[in-house]
């Protein structure tokens, strides 16, 4: 911040200084804002605190697995890399605008063909939103991962990787009860508990692959989601109900 002098001064303005924002509106805005941004947005105080990125109790978003209606559109988010490749599958209840994360893939140090086989097993008709960095990323032998996965039969679109905007989108769904997660997504829950900012407000880039995949799904995948074709509906319903493992 520049030094304050007689010829240079700082003016801070908050929501209380804006006449058209009444108390009820301010409460609604505050409730929809992530905790670490509340002082910055409501009072004009620049601050980024350490702590959980999504401080929402697990009990508010965890649900038991259930048979997902065939008419709910589905898609997945995919984060790729040699150390860990992760995918999160979601089904969208369009009547309530609620997204249910119902399955995951979580595996490290495997070739793209291995990941693609596991992903296609969830429904080879389903579209996915992939980490856009995969377009130019190499995995040990210089392969272009995005094209490699497309060649392996996955229906992929590059995700919007606007990190802060994506985190805001996920937070808004969590804060309004429009994101639910099956209890059986064990790796997702493990990452959710650790997903945080450091003392400088920076996201801790470790154990966040499913968190990134969730961002891709919500930011881009929902716009791609489609319903299962008729021939796949019985198998998909059975697979979801019977799925109690964490991944492949």
Biotite code that builds the C-alpha atoms (Angstrom):
import biotite.structure as struc

atoms = struc.array([
    struc.Atom([0.000, 0.000, 0.000], chain_id="A", res_id=1, res_name="UNK", atom_name="CA", element="C"),
    struc.Atom([1.407, 3.493, -0.841], chain_id="A", res_id=2, res_name="UNK", atom_name="CA", element="C"),
    struc.Atom([2.390, 5.772, 2.015], chain_id="A", res_id=3, res_name="UNK", atom_name="CA", element="C"),
    struc.Atom([-0.365, 8.177, 3.155], chain_id="A", res_id=4, res_name="UNK", atom_name="CA", element="C"),
    struc.Atom([0.798, 11.823, 2.914], chain_id="A", res_id=5, res_name="UNK", atom_name="CA", element="C"),
    struc.Atom([-0.901, 15.261, 2.842], chain_id="A", res_id=6, res_name="UNK", atom_name="CA", element="C"),
    struc.Atom([-1.077, 14.934, -0.948], chain_id="A", res_id=7, res_name="UNK", atom_name="CA", element="C"),
    struc.Atom([-2.083, 11.287, -1.000], chain_id="A", res_id=8, res_name="UNK", atom_name="CA", element="C"),
    struc.Atom([-4.906, 9.796, 1.007], chain_id="A", res_id=9, res_name="UNK", atom_name="CA", element="C"),
    struc.Atom([-6.984, 6.663, 1.194], chain_id="A", res_id=10, res_name="UNK", atom_name="CA", element="C"),
    struc.Atom([-10.779, 6.480, 1.210], chain_id="A", res_id=11, res_name="UNK", atom_name="CA", element="C"),
    struc.Atom([-12.472, 3.235, 2.218], chain_id="A", res_id=12, res_name="UNK", atom_name="CA", element="C"),
    struc.Atom([-16.149, 2.673, 1.528], chain_id="A", res_id=13, res_name="UNK", atom_name="CA", element="C"),
    struc.Atom([-18.327, -0.180, 2.671], chain_id="A", res_id=14, res_name="UNK", atom_name="CA", element="C"),
    struc.Atom([-21.875, -1.312, 2.143], chain_id="A", res_id=15, res_name="UNK", atom_name="CA", element="C"),
    struc.Atom([-23.075, 0.917, 5.008], chain_id="A", res_id=16, res_name="UNK", atom_name="CA", element="C"),
    struc.Atom([-21.935, 3.900, 2.923], chain_id="A", res_id=17, res_name="UNK", atom_name="CA", element="C"),
    struc.Atom([-24.191, 2.927, 0.027], chain_id="A", res_id=18, res_name="UNK", atom_name="CA", element="C"),
    struc.Atom([-27.704, 4.370, 0.513], chain_id="A", res_id=19, res_name="UNK", atom_name="CA", element="C"),
    struc.Atom([-29.556, 1.876, -1.703], chain_id="A", res_id=20, res_name="UNK", atom_name="CA", element="C"),
    struc.Atom([-28.315, -1.218, 0.223], chain_id="A", res_id=21, res_name="UNK", atom_name="CA", element="C"),
    struc.Atom([-30.740, -1.718, 3.090], chain_id="A", res_id=22, res_name="UNK", atom_name="CA", element="C"),
    struc.Atom([-30.060, -3.996, 6.078], chain_id="A", res_id=23, res_name="UNK", atom_name="CA", element="C"),
    struc.Atom([-31.866, -6.990, 4.581], chain_id="A", res_id=24, res_name="UNK", atom_name="CA", element="C"),
    struc.Atom([-29.936, -6.716, 1.311], chain_id="A", res_id=25, res_name="UNK", atom_name="CA", element="C"),
    struc.Atom([-26.653, -6.440, 3.184], chain_id="A", res_id=26, res_name="UNK", atom_name="CA", element="C"),
    struc.Atom([-27.455, -9.585, 5.183], chain_id="A", res_id=27, res_name="UNK", atom_name="CA", element="C"),
    struc.Atom([-28.230, -11.501, 1.980], chain_id="A", res_id=28, res_name="UNK", atom_name="CA", element="C"),
    struc.Atom([-25.012, -10.318, 0.337], chain_id="A", res_id=29, res_name="UNK", atom_name="CA", element="C"),
    struc.Atom([-22.966, -11.215, 3.402], chain_id="A", res_id=30, res_name="UNK", atom_name="CA", element="C"),
    struc.Atom([-24.473, -14.712, 3.581], chain_id="A", res_id=31, res_name="UNK", atom_name="CA", element="C"),
    struc.Atom([-23.534, -15.355, -0.044], chain_id="A", res_id=32, res_name="UNK", atom_name="CA", element="C"),
    struc.Atom([-19.940, -14.149, 0.374], chain_id="A", res_id=33, res_name="UNK", atom_name="CA", element="C"),
    struc.Atom([-17.102, -16.425, 1.408], chain_id="A", res_id=34, res_name="UNK", atom_name="CA", element="C"),
    struc.Atom([-15.979, -15.702, 5.001], chain_id="A", res_id=35, res_name="UNK", atom_name="CA", element="C"),
    struc.Atom([-12.431, -14.689, 4.055], chain_id="A", res_id=36, res_name="UNK", atom_name="CA", element="C"),
    struc.Atom([-13.820, -12.013, 1.683], chain_id="A", res_id=37, res_name="UNK", atom_name="CA", element="C"),
    struc.Atom([-16.540, -10.552, 3.936], chain_id="A", res_id=38, res_name="UNK", atom_name="CA", element="C"),
    struc.Atom([-14.520, -7.692, 5.442], chain_id="A", res_id=39, res_name="UNK", atom_name="CA", element="C"),
    struc.Atom([-13.046, -6.824, 2.057], chain_id="A", res_id=40, res_name="UNK", atom_name="CA", element="C"),
    struc.Atom([-16.403, -6.671, 0.317], chain_id="A", res_id=41, res_name="UNK", atom_name="CA", element="C"),
    struc.Atom([-18.616, -5.266, 3.074], chain_id="A", res_id=42, res_name="UNK", atom_name="CA", element="C"),
    struc.Atom([-16.186, -2.804, 4.708], chain_id="A", res_id=43, res_name="UNK", atom_name="CA", element="C"),
    struc.Atom([-13.559, -2.157, 2.071], chain_id="A", res_id=44, res_name="UNK", atom_name="CA", element="C"),
    struc.Atom([-10.873, -3.716, 4.257], chain_id="A", res_id=45, res_name="UNK", atom_name="CA", element="C"),
    struc.Atom([-8.395, -5.681, 2.089], chain_id="A", res_id=46, res_name="UNK", atom_name="CA", element="C"),
    struc.Atom([-7.803, -9.002, 3.797], chain_id="A", res_id=47, res_name="UNK", atom_name="CA", element="C"),
    struc.Atom([-7.254, -12.652, 2.996], chain_id="A", res_id=48, res_name="UNK", atom_name="CA", element="C"),
    struc.Atom([-7.321, -14.931, 5.991], chain_id="A", res_id=49, res_name="UNK", atom_name="CA", element="C"),
    struc.Atom([-6.005, -18.434, 6.484], chain_id="A", res_id=50, res_name="UNK", atom_name="CA", element="C"),
    struc.Atom([-8.376, -21.329, 6.938], chain_id="A", res_id=51, res_name="UNK", atom_name="CA", element="C"),
    struc.Atom([-10.860, -23.558, 5.173], chain_id="A", res_id=52, res_name="UNK", atom_name="CA", element="C"),
    struc.Atom([-11.905, -22.395, 1.720], chain_id="A", res_id=53, res_name="UNK", atom_name="CA", element="C"),
    struc.Atom([-15.353, -23.933, 2.114], chain_id="A", res_id=54, res_name="UNK", atom_name="CA", element="C"),
    struc.Atom([-16.221, -23.672, 5.835], chain_id="A", res_id=55, res_name="UNK", atom_name="CA", element="C"),
    struc.Atom([-19.521, -25.519, 5.535], chain_id="A", res_id=56, res_name="UNK", atom_name="CA", element="C"),
    struc.Atom([-20.282, -28.377, 7.904], chain_id="A", res_id=57, res_name="UNK", atom_name="CA", element="C"),
    struc.Atom([-20.168, -31.809, 6.296], chain_id="A", res_id=58, res_name="UNK", atom_name="CA", element="C"),
    struc.Atom([-23.548, -32.611, 7.823], chain_id="A", res_id=59, res_name="UNK", atom_name="CA", element="C"),
    struc.Atom([-25.115, -29.892, 5.674], chain_id="A", res_id=60, res_name="UNK", atom_name="CA", element="C"),
    struc.Atom([-23.961, -31.344, 2.353], chain_id="A", res_id=61, res_name="UNK", atom_name="CA", element="C"),
    struc.Atom([-23.426, -35.087, 2.917], chain_id="A", res_id=62, res_name="UNK", atom_name="CA", element="C"),
    struc.Atom([-26.199, -37.388, 1.713], chain_id="A", res_id=63, res_name="UNK", atom_name="CA", element="C"),
    struc.Atom([-26.677, -41.136, 1.587], chain_id="A", res_id=64, res_name="UNK", atom_name="CA", element="C"),
    struc.Atom([-26.516, -42.687, -1.907], chain_id="A", res_id=65, res_name="UNK", atom_name="CA", element="C"),
    struc.Atom([-29.866, -42.948, -3.663], chain_id="A", res_id=66, res_name="UNK", atom_name="CA", element="C"),
    struc.Atom([-31.206, -43.919, -7.079], chain_id="A", res_id=67, res_name="UNK", atom_name="CA", element="C"),
    struc.Atom([-30.731, -40.873, -9.303], chain_id="A", res_id=68, res_name="UNK", atom_name="CA", element="C"),
    struc.Atom([-33.650, -40.259, -11.692], chain_id="A", res_id=69, res_name="UNK", atom_name="CA", element="C"),
    struc.Atom([-32.810, -41.061, -15.283], chain_id="A", res_id=70, res_name="UNK", atom_name="CA", element="C"),
    struc.Atom([-33.948, -37.625, -16.458], chain_id="A", res_id=71, res_name="UNK", atom_name="CA", element="C"),
    struc.Atom([-31.347, -35.760, -14.364], chain_id="A", res_id=72, res_name="UNK", atom_name="CA", element="C"),
    struc.Atom([-28.522, -34.547, -16.643], chain_id="A", res_id=73, res_name="UNK", atom_name="CA", element="C"),
    struc.Atom([-25.031, -35.816, -15.788], chain_id="A", res_id=74, res_name="UNK", atom_name="CA", element="C"),
    struc.Atom([-21.450, -34.746, -16.458], chain_id="A", res_id=75, res_name="UNK", atom_name="CA", element="C"),
    struc.Atom([-18.058, -34.907, -14.766], chain_id="A", res_id=76, res_name="UNK", atom_name="CA", element="C"),
    struc.Atom([-15.010, -32.770, -14.057], chain_id="A", res_id=77, res_name="UNK", atom_name="CA", element="C"),
    struc.Atom([-11.535, -34.169, -14.739], chain_id="A", res_id=78, res_name="UNK", atom_name="CA", element="C"),
    struc.Atom([-8.178, -33.072, -13.295], chain_id="A", res_id=79, res_name="UNK", atom_name="CA", element="C"),
    struc.Atom([-5.248, -34.900, -14.874], chain_id="A", res_id=80, res_name="UNK", atom_name="CA", element="C"),
    struc.Atom([-1.615, -35.515, -13.964], chain_id="A", res_id=81, res_name="UNK", atom_name="CA", element="C"),
    struc.Atom([0.921, -38.258, -13.403], chain_id="A", res_id=82, res_name="UNK", atom_name="CA", element="C"),
    struc.Atom([0.931, -38.073, -9.608], chain_id="A", res_id=83, res_name="UNK", atom_name="CA", element="C"),
    struc.Atom([-2.855, -38.006, -9.405], chain_id="A", res_id=84, res_name="UNK", atom_name="CA", element="C"),
    struc.Atom([-5.747, -38.026, -11.845], chain_id="A", res_id=85, res_name="UNK", atom_name="CA", element="C"),
    struc.Atom([-9.175, -37.350, -10.397], chain_id="A", res_id=86, res_name="UNK", atom_name="CA", element="C"),
    struc.Atom([-12.720, -37.115, -11.699], chain_id="A", res_id=87, res_name="UNK", atom_name="CA", element="C"),
    struc.Atom([-15.948, -36.119, -9.966], chain_id="A", res_id=88, res_name="UNK", atom_name="CA", element="C"),
    struc.Atom([-19.329, -37.103, -11.421], chain_id="A", res_id=89, res_name="UNK", atom_name="CA", element="C"),
    struc.Atom([-22.419, -34.991, -10.861], chain_id="A", res_id=90, res_name="UNK", atom_name="CA", element="C"),
    struc.Atom([-26.152, -35.326, -11.504], chain_id="A", res_id=91, res_name="UNK", atom_name="CA", element="C"),
    struc.Atom([-28.215, -32.143, -11.743], chain_id="A", res_id=92, res_name="UNK", atom_name="CA", element="C"),
    struc.Atom([-31.713, -31.919, -10.280], chain_id="A", res_id=93, res_name="UNK", atom_name="CA", element="C"),
    struc.Atom([-32.903, -29.112, -12.532], chain_id="A", res_id=94, res_name="UNK", atom_name="CA", element="C"),
    struc.Atom([-36.151, -28.667, -10.591], chain_id="A", res_id=95, res_name="UNK", atom_name="CA", element="C"),
    struc.Atom([-34.255, -27.416, -7.539], chain_id="A", res_id=96, res_name="UNK", atom_name="CA", element="C"),
    struc.Atom([-30.974, -26.519, -9.287], chain_id="A", res_id=97, res_name="UNK", atom_name="CA", element="C"),
    struc.Atom([-29.162, -28.916, -6.940], chain_id="A", res_id=98, res_name="UNK", atom_name="CA", element="C"),
    struc.Atom([-26.033, -30.750, -8.061], chain_id="A", res_id=99, res_name="UNK", atom_name="CA", element="C"),
    struc.Atom([-25.332, -34.151, -6.504], chain_id="A", res_id=100, res_name="UNK", atom_name="CA", element="C"),
    struc.Atom([-21.767, -35.483, -6.626], chain_id="A", res_id=101, res_name="UNK", atom_name="CA", element="C"),
    struc.Atom([-22.280, -39.229, -6.688], chain_id="A", res_id=102, res_name="UNK", atom_name="CA", element="C"),
    struc.Atom([-19.034, -40.883, -7.818], chain_id="A", res_id=103, res_name="UNK", atom_name="CA", element="C"),
    struc.Atom([-15.308, -40.285, -8.129], chain_id="A", res_id=104, res_name="UNK", atom_name="CA", element="C"),
    struc.Atom([-12.175, -41.604, -9.798], chain_id="A", res_id=105, res_name="UNK", atom_name="CA", element="C"),
    struc.Atom([-8.906, -41.110, -7.901], chain_id="A", res_id=106, res_name="UNK", atom_name="CA", element="C"),
    struc.Atom([-5.697, -42.763, -9.006], chain_id="A", res_id=107, res_name="UNK", atom_name="CA", element="C"),
    struc.Atom([-2.025, -41.869, -9.382], chain_id="A", res_id=108, res_name="UNK", atom_name="CA", element="C"),
    struc.Atom([0.822, -43.014, -11.596], chain_id="A", res_id=109, res_name="UNK", atom_name="CA", element="C"),
    struc.Atom([-1.198, -44.730, -14.290], chain_id="A", res_id=110, res_name="UNK", atom_name="CA", element="C"),
    struc.Atom([-1.341, -44.296, -18.051], chain_id="A", res_id=111, res_name="UNK", atom_name="CA", element="C"),
    struc.Atom([-4.180, -42.330, -19.694], chain_id="A", res_id=112, res_name="UNK", atom_name="CA", element="C"),
    struc.Atom([-5.619, -45.579, -21.084], chain_id="A", res_id=113, res_name="UNK", atom_name="CA", element="C"),
    struc.Atom([-6.106, -46.870, -17.541], chain_id="A", res_id=114, res_name="UNK", atom_name="CA", element="C"),
    struc.Atom([-7.886, -43.702, -16.438], chain_id="A", res_id=115, res_name="UNK", atom_name="CA", element="C"),
    struc.Atom([-9.981, -43.574, -19.604], chain_id="A", res_id=116, res_name="UNK", atom_name="CA", element="C"),
    struc.Atom([-11.177, -47.157, -19.113], chain_id="A", res_id=117, res_name="UNK", atom_name="CA", element="C"),
    struc.Atom([-12.302, -46.361, -15.577], chain_id="A", res_id=118, res_name="UNK", atom_name="CA", element="C"),
    struc.Atom([-14.015, -43.146, -16.677], chain_id="A", res_id=119, res_name="UNK", atom_name="CA", element="C"),
    struc.Atom([-15.833, -44.778, -19.601], chain_id="A", res_id=120, res_name="UNK", atom_name="CA", element="C"),
    struc.Atom([-17.128, -47.440, -17.220], chain_id="A", res_id=121, res_name="UNK", atom_name="CA", element="C"),
    struc.Atom([-19.224, -44.726, -15.551], chain_id="A", res_id=122, res_name="UNK", atom_name="CA", element="C"),
    struc.Atom([-20.948, -44.033, -18.849], chain_id="A", res_id=123, res_name="UNK", atom_name="CA", element="C"),
    struc.Atom([-19.114, -43.527, -22.119], chain_id="A", res_id=124, res_name="UNK", atom_name="CA", element="C"),
    struc.Atom([-21.941, -41.251, -23.293], chain_id="A", res_id=125, res_name="UNK", atom_name="CA", element="C"),
    struc.Atom([-21.252, -38.704, -20.572], chain_id="A", res_id=126, res_name="UNK", atom_name="CA", element="C"),
    struc.Atom([-19.474, -35.384, -21.300], chain_id="A", res_id=127, res_name="UNK", atom_name="CA", element="C"),
    struc.Atom([-16.661, -34.079, -19.125], chain_id="A", res_id=128, res_name="UNK", atom_name="CA", element="C"),
    struc.Atom([-14.911, -30.776, -18.421], chain_id="A", res_id=129, res_name="UNK", atom_name="CA", element="C"),
    struc.Atom([-11.135, -31.238, -18.273], chain_id="A", res_id=130, res_name="UNK", atom_name="CA", element="C"),
    struc.Atom([-8.337, -29.159, -16.783], chain_id="A", res_id=131, res_name="UNK", atom_name="CA", element="C"),
    struc.Atom([-7.473, -26.832, -19.717], chain_id="A", res_id=132, res_name="UNK", atom_name="CA", element="C"),
    struc.Atom([-3.758, -27.151, -18.947], chain_id="A", res_id=133, res_name="UNK", atom_name="CA", element="C"),
    struc.Atom([-3.989, -30.735, -20.226], chain_id="A", res_id=134, res_name="UNK", atom_name="CA", element="C"),
    struc.Atom([-3.892, -29.342, -23.763], chain_id="A", res_id=135, res_name="UNK", atom_name="CA", element="C"),
    struc.Atom([-0.160, -28.750, -23.603], chain_id="A", res_id=136, res_name="UNK", atom_name="CA", element="C"),
    struc.Atom([0.919, -30.884, -20.676], chain_id="A", res_id=137, res_name="UNK", atom_name="CA", element="C"),
    struc.Atom([3.202, -33.881, -21.033], chain_id="A", res_id=138, res_name="UNK", atom_name="CA", element="C"),
    struc.Atom([2.978, -37.061, -19.031], chain_id="A", res_id=139, res_name="UNK", atom_name="CA", element="C"),
    struc.Atom([6.390, -38.778, -18.951], chain_id="A", res_id=140, res_name="UNK", atom_name="CA", element="C"),
    struc.Atom([6.658, -39.401, -22.703], chain_id="A", res_id=141, res_name="UNK", atom_name="CA", element="C"),
    struc.Atom([5.549, -36.083, -24.173], chain_id="A", res_id=142, res_name="UNK", atom_name="CA", element="C"),
    struc.Atom([1.969, -37.051, -24.991], chain_id="A", res_id=143, res_name="UNK", atom_name="CA", element="C"),
    struc.Atom([-0.547, -34.283, -25.335], chain_id="A", res_id=144, res_name="UNK", atom_name="CA", element="C"),
    struc.Atom([-2.970, -35.430, -22.689], chain_id="A", res_id=145, res_name="UNK", atom_name="CA", element="C"),
    struc.Atom([-6.115, -33.763, -23.949], chain_id="A", res_id=146, res_name="UNK", atom_name="CA", element="C"),
    struc.Atom([-5.819, -35.252, -27.440], chain_id="A", res_id=147, res_name="UNK", atom_name="CA", element="C"),
    struc.Atom([-4.801, -38.560, -25.933], chain_id="A", res_id=148, res_name="UNK", atom_name="CA", element="C"),
    struc.Atom([-7.954, -38.735, -23.842], chain_id="A", res_id=149, res_name="UNK", atom_name="CA", element="C"),
    struc.Atom([-10.088, -37.698, -26.798], chain_id="A", res_id=150, res_name="UNK", atom_name="CA", element="C"),
    struc.Atom([-8.512, -40.473, -28.857], chain_id="A", res_id=151, res_name="UNK", atom_name="CA", element="C"),
    struc.Atom([-9.352, -42.887, -26.027], chain_id="A", res_id=152, res_name="UNK", atom_name="CA", element="C"),
    struc.Atom([-13.045, -42.127, -26.444], chain_id="A", res_id=153, res_name="UNK", atom_name="CA", element="C"),
    struc.Atom([-13.753, -39.522, -23.760], chain_id="A", res_id=154, res_name="UNK", atom_name="CA", element="C"),
    struc.Atom([-16.122, -36.660, -24.627], chain_id="A", res_id=155, res_name="UNK", atom_name="CA", element="C"),
    struc.Atom([-14.199, -33.721, -23.193], chain_id="A", res_id=156, res_name="UNK", atom_name="CA", element="C"),
    struc.Atom([-14.348, -29.931, -23.264], chain_id="A", res_id=157, res_name="UNK", atom_name="CA", element="C"),
    struc.Atom([-11.689, -27.623, -21.825], chain_id="A", res_id=158, res_name="UNK", atom_name="CA", element="C"),
    struc.Atom([-12.957, -26.205, -18.549], chain_id="A", res_id=159, res_name="UNK", atom_name="CA", element="C"),
    struc.Atom([-13.020, -22.565, -17.572], chain_id="A", res_id=160, res_name="UNK", atom_name="CA", element="C"),
    struc.Atom([-10.146, -22.413, -15.080], chain_id="A", res_id=161, res_name="UNK", atom_name="CA", element="C"),
    struc.Atom([-10.904, -19.028, -13.527], chain_id="A", res_id=162, res_name="UNK", atom_name="CA", element="C"),
    struc.Atom([-9.924, -20.143, -10.018], chain_id="A", res_id=163, res_name="UNK", atom_name="CA", element="C"),
    struc.Atom([-11.480, -17.419, -7.872], chain_id="A", res_id=164, res_name="UNK", atom_name="CA", element="C"),
    struc.Atom([-14.665, -17.336, -9.942], chain_id="A", res_id=165, res_name="UNK", atom_name="CA", element="C"),
    struc.Atom([-14.864, -21.130, -9.818], chain_id="A", res_id=166, res_name="UNK", atom_name="CA", element="C"),
    struc.Atom([-14.397, -21.182, -6.050], chain_id="A", res_id=167, res_name="UNK", atom_name="CA", element="C"),
    struc.Atom([-17.133, -18.559, -5.752], chain_id="A", res_id=168, res_name="UNK", atom_name="CA", element="C"),
    struc.Atom([-19.456, -20.743, -7.848], chain_id="A", res_id=169, res_name="UNK", atom_name="CA", element="C"),
    struc.Atom([-18.808, -23.772, -5.627], chain_id="A", res_id=170, res_name="UNK", atom_name="CA", element="C"),
    struc.Atom([-19.161, -21.675, -2.471], chain_id="A", res_id=171, res_name="UNK", atom_name="CA", element="C"),
    struc.Atom([-22.489, -20.229, -3.633], chain_id="A", res_id=172, res_name="UNK", atom_name="CA", element="C"),
    struc.Atom([-23.900, -23.705, -4.164], chain_id="A", res_id=173, res_name="UNK", atom_name="CA", element="C"),
    struc.Atom([-22.612, -24.873, -0.779], chain_id="A", res_id=174, res_name="UNK", atom_name="CA", element="C"),
    struc.Atom([-23.949, -21.798, 1.006], chain_id="A", res_id=175, res_name="UNK", atom_name="CA", element="C"),
    struc.Atom([-27.398, -22.149, -0.549], chain_id="A", res_id=176, res_name="UNK", atom_name="CA", element="C"),
    struc.Atom([-27.738, -25.917, -0.190], chain_id="A", res_id=177, res_name="UNK", atom_name="CA", element="C"),
    struc.Atom([-27.502, -26.581, -3.934], chain_id="A", res_id=178, res_name="UNK", atom_name="CA", element="C"),
    struc.Atom([-24.457, -28.863, -3.788], chain_id="A", res_id=179, res_name="UNK", atom_name="CA", element="C"),
    struc.Atom([-24.764, -32.269, -2.111], chain_id="A", res_id=180, res_name="UNK", atom_name="CA", element="C"),
    struc.Atom([-22.194, -35.067, -2.011], chain_id="A", res_id=181, res_name="UNK", atom_name="CA", element="C"),
    struc.Atom([-22.710, -38.803, -1.553], chain_id="A", res_id=182, res_name="UNK", atom_name="CA", element="C"),
    struc.Atom([-21.210, -40.176, 1.642], chain_id="A", res_id=183, res_name="UNK", atom_name="CA", element="C"),
    struc.Atom([-19.369, -42.800, -0.438], chain_id="A", res_id=184, res_name="UNK", atom_name="CA", element="C"),
    struc.Atom([-17.122, -40.245, -2.193], chain_id="A", res_id=185, res_name="UNK", atom_name="CA", element="C"),
    struc.Atom([-14.399, -40.864, 0.387], chain_id="A", res_id=186, res_name="UNK", atom_name="CA", element="C"),
    struc.Atom([-11.501, -39.174, -1.410], chain_id="A", res_id=187, res_name="UNK", atom_name="CA", element="C"),
    struc.Atom([-13.635, -36.105, -2.078], chain_id="A", res_id=188, res_name="UNK", atom_name="CA", element="C"),
    struc.Atom([-14.385, -35.800, 1.616], chain_id="A", res_id=189, res_name="UNK", atom_name="CA", element="C"),
    struc.Atom([-10.721, -36.248, 2.536], chain_id="A", res_id=190, res_name="UNK", atom_name="CA", element="C"),
    struc.Atom([-9.740, -33.364, 0.235], chain_id="A", res_id=191, res_name="UNK", atom_name="CA", element="C"),
    struc.Atom([-12.640, -31.182, 1.355], chain_id="A", res_id=192, res_name="UNK", atom_name="CA", element="C"),
    struc.Atom([-11.397, -31.345, 4.944], chain_id="A", res_id=193, res_name="UNK", atom_name="CA", element="C"),
    struc.Atom([-7.909, -30.186, 3.927], chain_id="A", res_id=194, res_name="UNK", atom_name="CA", element="C"),
    struc.Atom([-8.757, -27.597, 1.269], chain_id="A", res_id=195, res_name="UNK", atom_name="CA", element="C"),
    struc.Atom([-7.535, -24.311, 2.729], chain_id="A", res_id=196, res_name="UNK", atom_name="CA", element="C"),
    struc.Atom([-5.641, -21.048, 2.354], chain_id="A", res_id=197, res_name="UNK", atom_name="CA", element="C"),
    struc.Atom([-2.317, -20.343, 4.007], chain_id="A", res_id=198, res_name="UNK", atom_name="CA", element="C"),
    struc.Atom([-1.542, -17.332, 6.213], chain_id="A", res_id=199, res_name="UNK", atom_name="CA", element="C"),
    struc.Atom([-0.966, -15.216, 3.088], chain_id="A", res_id=200, res_name="UNK", atom_name="CA", element="C"),
    struc.Atom([-4.353, -16.106, 1.660], chain_id="A", res_id=201, res_name="UNK", atom_name="CA", element="C"),
    struc.Atom([-2.928, -18.399, -1.009], chain_id="A", res_id=202, res_name="UNK", atom_name="CA", element="C"),
    struc.Atom([-4.604, -21.693, -1.825], chain_id="A", res_id=203, res_name="UNK", atom_name="CA", element="C"),
    struc.Atom([-2.535, -24.612, -0.550], chain_id="A", res_id=204, res_name="UNK", atom_name="CA", element="C"),
    struc.Atom([-1.882, -26.570, -3.749], chain_id="A", res_id=205, res_name="UNK", atom_name="CA", element="C"),
    struc.Atom([-1.797, -30.079, -2.326], chain_id="A", res_id=206, res_name="UNK", atom_name="CA", element="C"),
    struc.Atom([-4.443, -32.786, -2.144], chain_id="A", res_id=207, res_name="UNK", atom_name="CA", element="C"),
    struc.Atom([-6.855, -30.675, -4.174], chain_id="A", res_id=208, res_name="UNK", atom_name="CA", element="C"),
    struc.Atom([-7.419, -32.730, -7.326], chain_id="A", res_id=209, res_name="UNK", atom_name="CA", element="C"),
    struc.Atom([-11.086, -33.500, -6.663], chain_id="A", res_id=210, res_name="UNK", atom_name="CA", element="C"),
    struc.Atom([-11.630, -29.933, -5.496], chain_id="A", res_id=211, res_name="UNK", atom_name="CA", element="C"),
    struc.Atom([-10.336, -28.768, -8.887], chain_id="A", res_id=212, res_name="UNK", atom_name="CA", element="C"),
    struc.Atom([-12.450, -31.371, -10.689], chain_id="A", res_id=213, res_name="UNK", atom_name="CA", element="C"),
    struc.Atom([-15.503, -30.097, -8.803], chain_id="A", res_id=214, res_name="UNK", atom_name="CA", element="C"),
    struc.Atom([-14.731, -26.550, -9.926], chain_id="A", res_id=215, res_name="UNK", atom_name="CA", element="C"),
    struc.Atom([-14.490, -27.686, -13.538], chain_id="A", res_id=216, res_name="UNK", atom_name="CA", element="C"),
    struc.Atom([-17.767, -29.565, -13.243], chain_id="A", res_id=217, res_name="UNK", atom_name="CA", element="C"),
    struc.Atom([-19.666, -26.638, -11.761], chain_id="A", res_id=218, res_name="UNK", atom_name="CA", element="C"),
    struc.Atom([-18.050, -23.910, -13.848], chain_id="A", res_id=219, res_name="UNK", atom_name="CA", element="C"),
    struc.Atom([-18.238, -25.710, -17.209], chain_id="A", res_id=220, res_name="UNK", atom_name="CA", element="C"),
    struc.Atom([-19.628, -29.241, -16.880], chain_id="A", res_id=221, res_name="UNK", atom_name="CA", element="C"),
    struc.Atom([-23.151, -28.218, -15.898], chain_id="A", res_id=222, res_name="UNK", atom_name="CA", element="C"),
    struc.Atom([-23.527, -26.527, -19.254], chain_id="A", res_id=223, res_name="UNK", atom_name="CA", element="C"),
    struc.Atom([-22.546, -29.779, -20.967], chain_id="A", res_id=224, res_name="UNK", atom_name="CA", element="C"),
    struc.Atom([-24.608, -32.191, -18.851], chain_id="A", res_id=225, res_name="UNK", atom_name="CA", element="C"),
    struc.Atom([-26.974, -34.547, -20.652], chain_id="A", res_id=226, res_name="UNK", atom_name="CA", element="C"),
    struc.Atom([-29.349, -37.325, -19.665], chain_id="A", res_id=227, res_name="UNK", atom_name="CA", element="C"),
    struc.Atom([-28.419, -40.955, -20.128], chain_id="A", res_id=228, res_name="UNK", atom_name="CA", element="C"),
    struc.Atom([-29.510, -42.555, -23.403], chain_id="A", res_id=229, res_name="UNK", atom_name="CA", element="C"),
    struc.Atom([-32.320, -45.081, -23.040], chain_id="A", res_id=230, res_name="UNK", atom_name="CA", element="C"),
    struc.Atom([-30.084, -48.139, -23.438], chain_id="A", res_id=231, res_name="UNK", atom_name="CA", element="C"),
    struc.Atom([-27.816, -47.021, -20.573], chain_id="A", res_id=232, res_name="UNK", atom_name="CA", element="C"),
    struc.Atom([-30.364, -45.973, -17.957], chain_id="A", res_id=233, res_name="UNK", atom_name="CA", element="C"),
    struc.Atom([-30.837, -49.293, -16.199], chain_id="A", res_id=234, res_name="UNK", atom_name="CA", element="C"),
    struc.Atom([-27.111, -49.954, -15.906], chain_id="A", res_id=235, res_name="UNK", atom_name="CA", element="C"),
    struc.Atom([-26.355, -46.433, -14.684], chain_id="A", res_id=236, res_name="UNK", atom_name="CA", element="C"),
    struc.Atom([-29.023, -46.554, -11.958], chain_id="A", res_id=237, res_name="UNK", atom_name="CA", element="C"),
    struc.Atom([-27.782, -49.917, -10.725], chain_id="A", res_id=238, res_name="UNK", atom_name="CA", element="C"),
    struc.Atom([-24.163, -48.730, -10.749], chain_id="A", res_id=239, res_name="UNK", atom_name="CA", element="C"),
    struc.Atom([-24.935, -45.604, -8.715], chain_id="A", res_id=240, res_name="UNK", atom_name="CA", element="C"),
    struc.Atom([-26.999, -47.442, -6.077], chain_id="A", res_id=241, res_name="UNK", atom_name="CA", element="C"),
    struc.Atom([-24.451, -50.223, -5.715], chain_id="A", res_id=242, res_name="UNK", atom_name="CA", element="C"),
    struc.Atom([-21.349, -47.988, -5.678], chain_id="A", res_id=243, res_name="UNK", atom_name="CA", element="C"),
    struc.Atom([-19.840, -47.929, -2.203], chain_id="A", res_id=244, res_name="UNK", atom_name="CA", element="C"),
    struc.Atom([-16.129, -47.710, -3.031], chain_id="A", res_id=245, res_name="UNK", atom_name="CA", element="C"),
    struc.Atom([-14.048, -44.566, -3.260], chain_id="A", res_id=246, res_name="UNK", atom_name="CA", element="C"),
    struc.Atom([-12.710, -44.929, -6.785], chain_id="A", res_id=247, res_name="UNK", atom_name="CA", element="C"),
    struc.Atom([-10.680, -47.156, -9.079], chain_id="A", res_id=248, res_name="UNK", atom_name="CA", element="C"),
])
